[in-house]
């Protein structure tokens, strides 16, 4: 299988840099797959699981990511997100507490901006709980 160069960057670290056979990133309308020689594009990344296959490894690698962008060009793919975590790095109890706090915030009367921030926090916490310990 043909491969491409993948770089996954979050605000606090270079999460992954290397060869990749396939990438599936979370998009608003579901997962979108990128293979070698994909057409050039830039797209939004949603909260969810980013999955990628490294050459020679039959298992998909997983990263829980928050919003960002993906840029594809000439067999180079760059994903820039606010955060990226391996499932084993997630503290499930902390994620549950964050979910509860976000739920409480959403029940309060808030501005539209604050409501959106609370919804994003809730979605991130739910995804972290689902992916914890995989």
N, C-alpha and C positions, 0 to 999 in steps of 0.2 A: 504494500500500500504506500502511496506517495505521502510525504509528510510536509509540514510547514513549520516555520518558527513561531513560537507562542511566547508571549510575555504577559503575565498577569501582575498588575501593580495595584496595591491598595495604599491608603494614606500613610500607613506606617511601615510598609515593607514591600520588597520584591517577593511576591508569593511564589511565582514560578517563572523560569526562563529556560527554554529548551525546545527540542523537537516535539511535534505533536502530530498524530495521525487524524484525529477528529476532535472537534470542540462542540459542545452543546451549551449554549448560554441561555439563561432565563430571560424571556422577552414578555411583553405585556400580553401577547396572544399565545403564549406557550413557549416551549423550547425551540430554539433555532440552531440548526447544525451547520458547521463550517468544515469543509474538507479542503485538501490541497487544491491550489489553483482556483479558489473561489473568486468570484468577481469582486472588484474593489467596492467597499461600502463603509459607512459609519452608521451605527445603530445604538439604541438605548438598551442598557442592561437593567433588568428588574431585580427585585429581591428574590432570591431562590438559590437553587443548586446549579453551579457551573460544573460541568463534567468534561473531562478530557482524557484522551488515550495517548499514552506515551509509547513510541515504537518498541516492540519486543515484550510489552507487558499486556496480558490479556484483560486485566482489570481496569475499569474506569477509575480515574482519580476524581475526587469530589472536593469542591470548595463551596462553602456557604458564603454568598456574596450579597452585598447591598447594591443599591443603584449605581449606575455609572454608564460607561460607553464602551463599545467595541469598535475597533478600526481595523479593516482588512485591506491589505494592498500588497501585491506582488509576493505572495506566499509568506508574508509577515502579518501576524495578527497580534494586536495589542488590546488588552482588556484593562481598563482603568476603573476601579470601583472604590467606594468609600471604605469598605472592609472586606476581607477575605479570610476565612477560617477553615481549617481542616475539621471534619466532624469530631475527631478525638480531642481537639483543642477547646471545644465548647463545654462550658459549665452549665449543665442542664438546669440545676437549681437556680442559678442566677438568671437564666433565660426565662424560667417560669415566673420569677419575681418581676422581671421586666414586663412580661406579658400582663400580669395582674395590674401593675402600675399604669400601663398604657390603657388597659380597659377602664380603669378608674378615671383617667384623664378624659377618655372619650365620652364618658357619661356626664362630664361637667360641661357647662355652657362655655364654649371657646370661640375665638375668632376662626375664620376659615383656615388661616395659616397654621394656627395652633392645632386645629383639628387634623389637618393633613400631617403635621409632625407626629401627633399621637397615633394616627393610623399607620404611618411608616414604622414607628417604634413597635407597634403591635405586630405588623407583618414580619418584621425582622425577628422578633422574639418567637413567633410561631414557627418560622422556618428553622431557627436555631434549635428549638425543641424537637422538631421532626427529624433533624439531621444529627443530633447529638449522639455520640458513641457508635456511629456506623462503622 
